[in-house]
Amino acid sequence: MLISAALALSLTVASPALADPHKKDIAMRLVSSAENSSLDWKAQYGYIEDIEDERGYTAGIIGFCSGTGDMLELVELYTKRKPGNVLAKYLPALRKVNGTDSHEGLGAGFVRDWKAAAKDAAFQQAQNDERDRVYFDPAVRQAEKDGLRALGQFVYYDAIVMHGPGSSRLSFGGIRKSAMGKARTPAQGGDEVTYLNAFLDARKAAMKAEEAHEDTTRVDTMQRVFVRNRNLDLNPPLTWKVYGDKFTIKK
């Protein structure tokens, strides 16, 4: 009887969700493999370049963009916490270029100062906090409401990182709406694998609609592999490819 009770208890203990510190670190490494071709996501605080996706500069651990507002909000938070920091003087320019791909008022000086700021623990923490507020926490909350486990939570997170929050056709909300038109979420009584495949189909269509994102290997040879293996709790070891590069997380 004691053995049966213990077995029953073990079957009811849920695997850690993506907000678990170790699972969250795995998620950061997975995204970094796609965004920066590296598993060392903590080395990306100083990353900055224009990847010519009509969003201006892309920078930091989650690809904050000068053209989409999240970079502006990040620098505003950093300046609120640490007035007079090396990036504060660029706030007027960031407000002016928001919504465009312009570099006006930014340029080489901004790139240099971003890399300098990235050595500041306060700026690193600001990046972490804005990542969570804008992307990670909303993605995980919505995935949990939809009845998705850690893999599904990561699938949502990666989508919101690339496509942004919102309800337009090519945003996270639009992708989710499209997927729900094809399959029911687990919370609606649907099969989790079936729904995730529908979501990835919708995600892939959204990526192909934008020239800068038309390479869909982060779906095809990463997320789809995990779904096909039915690794719904995103448990290591994990092996995948992104843009032809092979990666492994052993534990």
C-alpha positions as CSV (number, residue, x, y, z in Angstrom):
1,M,0.0,0.0,0.0
2,L,2.8,2.4,0.9
3,I,4.5,1.7,-2.5
4,S,1.3,2.3,-4.4
5,A,0.6,5.5,-2.5
6,A,4.1,6.8,-3.3
7,L,3.7,5.9,-6.9
8,A,0.4,7.7,-7.1
9,L,2.0,10.8,-5.5
10,S,4.8,10.7,-8.0
11,L,2.3,10.6,-10.9
12,T,0.5,13.7,-9.6
13,V,3.6,15.9,-9.1
14,A,3.8,18.2,-12.0
15,S,7.1,18.7,-13.8
16,P,8.6,22.2,-13.4
17,A,7.1,24.9,-15.6
18,L,9.2,27.3,-17.6
19,A,9.4,29.8,-14.7
20,D,11.4,27.3,-12.8
21,P,15.0,28.8,-12.7
22,H,16.6,25.9,-14.4
23,K,13.9,25.6,-17.1
24,K,14.1,29.4,-17.6
25,D,17.8,29.2,-18.1
26,I,17.2,26.5,-20.7
27,A,14.8,28.8,-22.5
28,M,17.3,31.6,-22.5
29,R,19.9,29.3,-24.0
30,L,17.5,28.1,-26.7
31,V,16.6,31.6,-27.7
32,S,20.3,32.6,-27.7
33,S,21.1,29.8,-30.0
34,A,18.7,31.2,-32.6
35,E,19.3,34.9,-31.9
36,N,23.1,34.8,-31.4
37,S,24.3,31.4,-32.5
38,S,25.5,30.8,-28.9
39,L,24.2,29.1,-25.8
40,D,25.9,31.7,-23.6
41,W,23.0,34.1,-23.3
42,K,24.6,36.1,-20.5
43,A,27.3,37.1,-23.0
44,Q,24.7,38.9,-25.1
45,Y,24.0,42.0,-22.9
46,G,26.4,44.0,-25.1
47,Y,25.2,42.6,-28.5
48,I,24.0,45.3,-30.9
49,E,23.6,45.5,-34.7
50,D,21.1,46.4,-37.4
51,I,20.0,43.1,-38.9
52,E,18.1,44.9,-41.6
53,D,14.6,43.8,-40.5
54,E,13.2,47.3,-40.6
55,R,13.3,47.5,-36.8
56,G,16.5,49.6,-36.5
57,Y,19.1,48.4,-34.0
58,T,18.6,45.0,-32.4
59,A,20.4,44.6,-29.1
60,G,20.8,42.8,-25.8
61,I,19.7,39.5,-24.5
62,I,16.3,39.5,-26.1
63,G,16.8,41.6,-29.2
64,F,15.4,44.9,-27.9
65,C,14.8,47.1,-31.0
66,S,15.2,50.8,-31.5
67,G,12.2,50.8,-33.9
68,T,9.7,48.9,-31.8
69,G,9.7,50.8,-28.5
70,D,11.1,48.1,-26.2
71,M,14.6,49.5,-26.4
72,L,13.3,52.9,-25.5
73,E,11.5,51.5,-22.5
74,L,14.6,49.6,-21.4
75,V,16.8,52.7,-21.5
76,E,14.1,54.7,-19.7
77,L,14.0,52.1,-16.9
78,Y,17.8,52.0,-16.7
79,T,17.9,55.8,-16.5
80,K,15.2,55.8,-13.8
81,R,17.3,53.5,-11.8
82,K,20.6,55.1,-12.6
83,P,20.3,58.7,-13.8
84,G,23.2,60.0,-15.8
85,N,24.1,56.7,-17.2
86,V,26.0,56.5,-20.5
87,L,22.8,55.8,-22.5
88,A,20.6,58.5,-21.0
89,K,21.7,61.1,-23.5
90,Y,20.2,59.0,-26.3
91,L,16.7,59.0,-25.0
92,P,15.5,62.0,-27.2
93,A,16.9,60.2,-30.3
94,L,15.3,56.9,-29.3
95,R,12.0,58.6,-28.9
96,K,12.4,60.2,-32.3
97,V,13.3,57.0,-34.2
98,N,10.7,54.8,-32.4
99,G,8.5,53.2,-35.1
100,T,11.1,53.6,-37.8
101,D,14.4,51.9,-38.8
102,S,16.3,55.2,-38.6
103,H,19.7,55.5,-36.9
104,E,19.3,59.3,-36.6
105,G,20.9,60.6,-33.4
106,L,22.3,57.1,-32.6
107,G,25.0,55.7,-34.8
108,A,28.5,54.6,-33.9
109,G,28.5,56.5,-30.6
110,F,25.3,54.7,-29.4
111,V,26.8,51.3,-30.4
112,R,29.9,52.0,-28.4
113,D,28.0,53.3,-25.4
114,W,25.6,50.3,-25.4
115,K,28.6,48.0,-25.2
116,A,30.0,50.0,-22.4
117,A,26.7,50.0,-20.5
118,A,26.4,46.3,-20.9
119,K,29.3,45.9,-18.4
120,D,27.1,47.6,-15.7
121,A,25.2,45.2,-13.5
122,A,22.4,47.7,-13.3
123,F,21.9,47.7,-17.0
124,Q,22.1,43.9,-17.1
125,Q,19.4,43.7,-14.4
126,A,17.2,46.2,-16.4
127,Q,17.5,43.9,-19.4
128,N,16.5,40.9,-17.3
129,D,13.5,42.8,-15.9
130,E,12.2,44.2,-19.2
131,R,12.6,40.7,-20.8
132,D,10.4,39.3,-18.1
133,R,7.9,42.1,-18.0
134,V,7.3,42.4,-21.8
135,Y,8.0,38.9,-23.1
136,F,8.7,36.0,-20.7
137,D,6.0,36.5,-18.0
138,P,3.1,37.3,-20.5
139,A,4.1,34.3,-22.6
140,V,4.2,31.9,-19.7
141,R,1.0,33.2,-18.2
142,Q,-0.9,32.8,-21.5
143,A,0.6,29.3,-22.1
144,E,-0.5,28.2,-18.6
145,K,-4.0,29.5,-19.2
146,D,-4.0,27.5,-22.4
147,G,-3.0,24.4,-20.5
148,L,0.5,24.1,-22.0
149,R,3.5,22.6,-20.3
150,A,7.1,23.8,-20.4
151,L,7.6,23.2,-24.1
152,G,4.5,25.0,-25.1
153,Q,5.4,27.8,-22.8
154,F,8.8,28.1,-24.5
155,V,7.1,28.0,-27.9
156,Y,4.9,30.9,-26.9
157,Y,8.0,32.8,-25.5
158,D,10.1,32.4,-28.6
159,A,7.2,33.6,-30.7
160,I,6.5,36.7,-28.7
161,V,10.3,37.5,-28.7
162,M,10.4,37.5,-32.5
163,H,6.9,38.8,-33.4
164,G,6.1,41.0,-30.4
165,P,3.0,41.1,-28.3
166,G,-0.2,42.4,-29.8
167,S,-3.2,41.2,-31.8
168,S,-2.2,41.9,-35.4
169,R,-1.9,39.1,-37.9
170,L,1.9,38.8,-37.6
171,S,2.1,39.4,-33.9
172,F,2.0,36.7,-31.1
173,G,-1.7,37.3,-30.6
174,G,-2.5,36.9,-34.2
175,I,-0.4,33.7,-34.5
176,R,-2.2,32.3,-31.5
177,K,-5.6,33.2,-32.9
178,S,-4.8,31.5,-36.2
179,A,-3.7,28.4,-34.3
180,M,-6.8,28.3,-32.2
181,G,-8.8,28.4,-35.5
182,K,-7.2,25.1,-36.4
183,A,-7.0,23.2,-33.1
184,R,-8.2,23.4,-29.5
185,T,-5.9,24.2,-26.7
186,P,-5.4,21.6,-23.9
187,A,-7.5,24.0,-21.7
188,Q,-10.3,23.6,-24.2
189,G,-10.0,19.8,-24.2
190,G,-7.7,19.6,-27.2
191,D,-4.5,17.4,-27.6
192,E,-1.4,19.3,-26.6
193,V,0.8,18.0,-29.5
194,T,-1.9,18.7,-32.1
195,Y,-2.3,22.3,-30.8
196,L,1.4,22.9,-30.7
197,N,1.8,21.8,-34.3
198,A,-1.0,24.1,-35.3
199,F,0.7,27.0,-33.5
200,L,4.0,26.2,-35.2
201,D,2.3,26.1,-38.5
202,A,0.8,29.6,-37.9
203,R,4.2,30.8,-36.6
204,K,6.0,29.5,-39.7
205,A,3.5,31.3,-41.9
206,A,4.0,34.6,-40.0
207,M,7.8,34.2,-40.4
208,K,7.6,33.6,-44.1
209,A,5.5,36.8,-44.4
210,E,8.6,38.8,-43.4
211,E,11.8,38.7,-45.4
212,A,14.1,39.0,-42.4
213,H,12.4,36.0,-40.8
214,E,11.8,33.8,-43.7
215,D,14.4,31.2,-42.5
216,T,12.2,29.0,-40.3
217,T,14.8,26.6,-39.0
218,R,14.2,27.7,-35.4
219,V,10.8,26.2,-35.8
220,D,11.6,23.3,-38.2
221,T,14.8,21.9,-36.6
222,M,14.4,23.1,-33.0
223,Q,10.8,23.4,-31.7
224,R,9.2,20.9,-34.1
225,V,11.9,18.3,-33.1
226,F,10.9,18.7,-29.4
227,V,7.2,18.4,-30.3
228,R,7.9,15.3,-32.5
229,N,9.8,13.7,-29.6
230,R,6.8,14.6,-27.3
231,N,9.2,16.3,-24.9
232,L,6.4,18.4,-23.5
233,D,8.2,19.1,-20.3
234,L,11.3,20.3,-22.2
235,N,13.6,18.0,-20.3
236,P,17.3,17.7,-21.2
237,P,19.2,16.3,-22.8
238,L,18.1,18.5,-25.8
239,T,19.7,18.4,-29.2
240,W,18.7,20.7,-32.1
241,K,19.9,22.7,-35.0
242,V,19.4,26.4,-35.9
243,Y,20.5,27.8,-39.2
244,G,22.6,24.7,-39.7
245,D,24.5,24.9,-36.4
246,K,24.0,22.0,-34.0
247,F,23.5,22.5,-30.2
248,T,23.1,20.3,-27.2
249,I,22.0,21.0,-23.6
250,K,23.0,18.0,-21.6
251,K,21.4,18.9,-18.3
